[in-house]
Amino acid sequence: MENLLSIKDLTQAQFFELIELAQTIKNNPKDYNQVLAGQSIVTIYEKPSLRTRLSFDIGINKLGGHAVYIDQQNGAMGKRESVADFAKNISVWADCIVARTFAHSTIEELAANAKVPVVNSLSDLYHPCQGMADFLTLSEKFDDLSKVSLAYVGDGNNVTHSLMYAAAQAGCTMKVVCPKGHFPDAEITNEAQAIATKNGGSIELSTDLAVLNGVDAIYTDTWISMGDSTKLEDIAAKFMPYQVNQQLMDTTGAKYFMHCAPAHLEEEVTAQVFNGEQSLVLNQAENRMHAQNAILVKLLGNK
């Protein structure tokens, strides 16, 4: 591993190594509290953040490293200075770049010009740190990830893309159910399906909620992604039948509910489900830190 821009860039072995390492760091934090001693990680944010910023800042500190936060007030990439110049300058001081950007092309340009590892903490195409945290969470509930049946319901977006790649790496079954016209990117879907087939898994797309019967966990996300100018009233009628509510959980027999948060309660999910006993939302939030720490240890731990 030189960077982590997308889960698709990992081998299956690397995917499982990261899950295992995250579990180990989570269970034995004192063994890793100096692994990044003397190292600085610059975290760049084009978008607001709660979970990403805090989980990286606190996680880096727990590994003995130093996190440096940059938002757009401190210098807008591509405006005040080019993305390439950001990467080149940061590389002479820091040991790693973590970036949360609007366009995935910005992440790619950072990686192409940086002399240090780059981690994608969110872009318009992928959210690999979230996907790794989600499968770490599932690994705590199921002994064999390849036997898991995961469903994603709602708008096909960057989170969906990373979940599909993670499911494909795990060799498990994933069902993606979206309203017509709101499926994940076709090229990414085909790529994920090919990886899944190679690893003994499957990814199925449908508009029919009936395919969810028997799944182990149902995952959803907001119907309108951050930065999208779509108005809720323009899509509410189309999406409301795909709301995750207790009736859907009961009908399908799903054991667990998942959401990357923040949620718009009573839209994509009811408060009853989001805050209920089947919800893994806080487990996912905690595991963001442990999954990200595993990524940083893998990239920087031998320096």
N, C-alpha and C positions, 0 to 999 in steps of 0.2 A: 504493500500500500504506500503510495506517495501522496495521495489526496483522498478525500471522500466527497465526490460531487453528486453521486447517485448510487443507490444500492445495486443497480445493474452492473456497475463497474467491479463489484466484488466477485470473487469466485465463491462457490457454495461453501468451500472449506473456510474461507475468510469470514463469511457471514456467520457461520456457527462458532468460529473462534471468537468473534466479537461478542456474541450472545453469552458464551461461556465466560469470557473475560469480564463482562459487565456484571454477571452474577458473582464472580469471585471478588471483584472490587467492592460490590455492594455488601457482601458478607464479611469482608476482611479489610475494612477501610484503613486501619492502622498500617497495614503492610504496604500501602500505596501513598502514604501521606507526604512522601518526599520525592516521588518519582519524577515530578516536574520542577524540582527545586532549581532555582536560578534561571528558569525559562519564562518568557513572556508571550502571551497570546493576545493578539489584537482582535477584538470583536467589532465588526462593522455592521451598522443597522440602517438600512434605508426605510424599514417599516417599524412601527411600534411593537413592543414585545413585553410580555410578563414572564411566561414560562421559559422562553429561549434565553433571555438575558440573565435571569436569576439562576437558572440551572447551569448555564455555562460559567457565570461569575463565581458562584459558590462551589461548583464542581472543580474548577481550576484551582481555587484556594485550597480545597480539600486534598488536592494532589500536590500541594506545595508550590504551585506556579503563581504567576501574576497575570491577571486579566486587565486589559486596557480597552475601555469602551470608546467607540467613535460613532456619533450619529451624524445626521446631515447638517446640523448646525456647526459642526466642527470641520466640515469640508465635504461638499457634495461630490461624490465620484462622478467623473465625466463632465463636470461643470467647472468647479474651481480648479481641478486637476484631472487629467485623464485617468481612466481605470488602470491603465498600464503603469502610469507613474505612481499611483497609489501602491500597487503591488511591489514595484521596484524599490520604493523608499521604505516601505514597511519591512521589506526583506532584509534591509541592512541593520535593523534594530531588533526585530522580533523573531520568534522561533516558529510561529504559526499564525495563519489568518483564518478567522471564522467570519463568514459573511452571510447576512440575511438581506436579500435583494429582491427587487421587483422582477428583473429579467434574468433568466438563467444564463444568457450570454455574458452578463457581467461576471458571474461566478467563473465561467470558462475563461474570460479574459484575465481575471485575477490569477487563476491557476497557470495560464500560459506565460505570464510575466513574472510570477513570484519565484523566488529561490527557496521558499519555505513551503511546507504543506498548507493546503487550503481545504477548509471544511465548509460545505454548504449547509447553513443552518436554516435555510428556506429560500426558494426561488419560485417563479411562476410555474415551473415544470415539476419540481421535486421538493420533497421534505424528508430527506433520508434519515435525519436524526430522530424525527418522529416515528418513522417506520421501524427503525431499530428498537426504539423504546417500546413500541407496541408489541413487537414480537418477543422482546424480553419479558413483557408483562404476560403474554400468552404462555411463555415457557414456564412461568411460575404457577400456572394453572393446569398445564398439560405436560405430561412426561415426554411426549413425542410430538414435536411440532408438525411432522409430516402427516399426522393423523387428524390435525385440526381442520375444521370447516369454518371458514371466516366469511361473513357477508359484509359488504359495504352497500349502504342505501343512501341515495340522494344525488348530489351533483358530482360528476366526475371531475376531479381537480388534481392539484399537485400532491395532496395527501393520498388520494386514490392511486395515483401513479406509483408512489413509493410503497404503498401497501401491496400493490400487485407484484412489484419486483421482489419484495420481501417474501411474499407468499410463494412466488416462483422459486426463490432460493431455498426456502424451507421444504419445497416439494409437497405443499399442502393443497387443499381445495379452497378456492375463493370464488364467491358469487358476487357480481357487481350488478346492482339493480338500480336503474336510473330512469327518469322520465325520458321519453323520446326526444332526441336532440341535445341531451345533456350527458352523453357518455364520455368516458375518458378518451384522450387522444388515441386515434386509431393506430398510428405507428408504434407508440409506446405499448399499447395493448397487444399488438402482434408480437412485439419483442418479448414482453413478459410471458405471453402464452408459449412462445418457443422455449424460453428458459424453464418454465414450469413443466412442459412436456419432457424435456431432457432430464429433469430431476424427479419425475414420477408424480407431479402434481397437475392441477388443472385450474384454469381461470375461465369462468363462464359469465357472459354478459346477457342481461335480459331486462325487459320492462315489467315483467310479471313477478309480483311479490310471492307468488306461490312457490317459486324455486327456493325460497328461504326455509322451507320446512325442513327441520332436522339440523340446522346449522348450530354451531357451538357458541358463536358470538356475533352480534350485530354491531356494526360500526357506522356512524354517520358524522357529517360535518355540516357547517353552515351552508345554506343554499346559495349565498352570495359571498364570494371570497373577498378578502381585504383588497381594496383598490378597484373593485369592479363597480361600475356606475349603474348596474341594473337595479331597478326599483322593485321592492318586494311585491307591491300590488300587481306588477306585470307578470309575476311567475307563481304567486301563491296558489292559485287554483290548480296549476299543473303539478306543483310539488306537494301539496297537502296530503294527497293519498299516500305519499311516501314517508310521512311523519313516523318516527319511531315512538310508539306509545306502548302501554302495558298490554293492550290487546294484541299487538304484533309480536311482542316478546312471548306472550302466552301461546299464541297460535302456532308460532314457529318452533317453540320449545327451546329457544336460545337460552343458554345458561348465563351469558354475560352481555353487558352493553359497554361500548367503547366510543369515545369522542376525543378528538385532539384538543378541544377547547380553544378559545372561549365559545360557549354555546349561546344560541338565541332560543331561550326556553319557550315552549309552546309553538315554535316553528318547526325546526327539523327534529326536535325531541321534546317530549313533555318533561316537566319538572319531576314528576313522579318517577320516571325512568332514570333521568340524569342523576338524581339524588338518591335513588333507590338502592336496595341491597345487592342488586345484580350489577351495579355500575362499577367499572374499573377505572373511572376517570382520574381519580387521585393516584391510583397505582401507576397509571401511564405518566402522569405529571412528575411523580417522584422518579420514575425510571428514565425520564429524559436525561437527568443528571448522570445516572449510572451508565447508560448507553453512550452518552457523549464522552464521559470519562474514559470508557474503554477505547473509543475511537482515538482520543488524544494520547492515551498510553501506547496504543499500537503505532501511532505516527511518530511520537516523540520520546517514548520511554527508553529507547536505547541510545539517545544522544549523549 
